[in-house]
Amino acid sequence: MDKSAAILRVADSLRSAADGAAWEQLAQMTRTLAPQLDALAAGGPLSSAERSALQRLREAHDHAADAVAAAADALKHRMDDMRANKDGWIAYAMQEA
């Protein structure tokens, strides 16, 4: 049975989660991806459509990895900025209290 439609749904969901910064959803999807791929591989040779869908899944996975890296980098910069301005943040918090 051709599984290309199911593979494409996973690819689209992965890309959508990455684009929407839905990190929990993305984490859950990536945890279940390996068993899904193992099951697909156990099903025998892949059709041309399934191989094409797997390529799109790889591209979506790469896109998600890039989105995670960019978000992590942005968070690092924000944390570095907060650390560098720690005294100012503390003074502000004390003034508001």
C-alpha positions in Angstrom: 0.0 0.0 0.0 1.4 3.4 -1.0 2.2 5.5 2.1 3.3 8.7 0.3 0.2 10.6 1.4 0.9 9.8 5.0 4.5 10.8 4.6 3.5 14.1 3.0 1.2 14.8 5.9 4.0 14.3 8.4 6.3 16.5 6.3 3.6 19.2 6.2 3.0 19.0 9.9 6.7 19.2 10.7 7.1 22.3 8.6 3.9 23.8 10.0 5.1 23.2 13.6 8.5 24.7 12.8 7.0 27.8 11.1 4.6 28.3 14.0 7.3 27.8 16.7 5.2 25.0 18.2 8.2 23.5 19.9 6.4 21.0 22.0 4.5 19.7 19.0 7.8 19.6 17.0 9.5 17.7 19.8 6.7 15.1 20.0 6.8 14.7 16.2 10.5 14.2 16.0 10.4 11.6 18.9 7.9 9.5 16.9 9.5 10.0 13.5 12.2 7.3 13.8 9.7 4.5 14.7 7.5 5.6 11.8 10.4 5.5 9.4 11.5 2.0 10.8 8.0 0.7 10.1 8.0 2.2 6.6 11.4 0.5 5.9 10.1 -2.8 7.2 7.3 -2.7 4.6 9.6 -3.5 1.8 10.8 -1.5 -1.2 9.5 2.0 -1.6 7.6 3.2 -4.6 8.8 6.2 -6.6 6.0 8.3 -4.9 7.1 7.2 -1.5 10.8 8.1 -2.2 9.7 11.5 -3.4 7.6 12.0 -0.3 10.5 11.0 1.9 12.7 13.6 0.1 10.0 16.2 1.0 10.0 14.9 4.6 13.8 15.3 4.7 13.5 18.9 3.5 10.8 19.6 6.1 13.0 18.0 8.8 16.0 20.2 7.7 13.7 23.2 7.7 12.6 22.4 11.2 16.2 21.9 12.4 17.1 25.3 10.9 14.1 26.9 12.7 15.1 25.3 16.0 18.7 26.5 15.6 17.6 30.0 14.8 15.3 30.1 17.8 18.0 28.8 20.1 20.4 31.4 18.7 17.8 34.2 19.3 17.3 32.9 22.8 21.0 32.8 23.5 21.4 36.4 22.4 18.4 37.5 24.5 19.9 35.7 27.6 23.3 37.2 26.9 21.7 40.7 26.7 19.8 40.1 29.9 22.9 38.8 31.7 24.9 41.9 30.5 22.1 44.2 31.8 21.4 42.2 35.0 22.0 45.2 37.3 19.5 47.3 35.3 16.9 44.5 35.4 17.4 44.2 39.2 17.1 47.9 39.7 14.0 48.1 37.6 12.4 45.2 39.5 13.2 46.8 42.9 11.8 50.1 41.8 8.5 48.4 40.6 8.1 46.5 43.9 
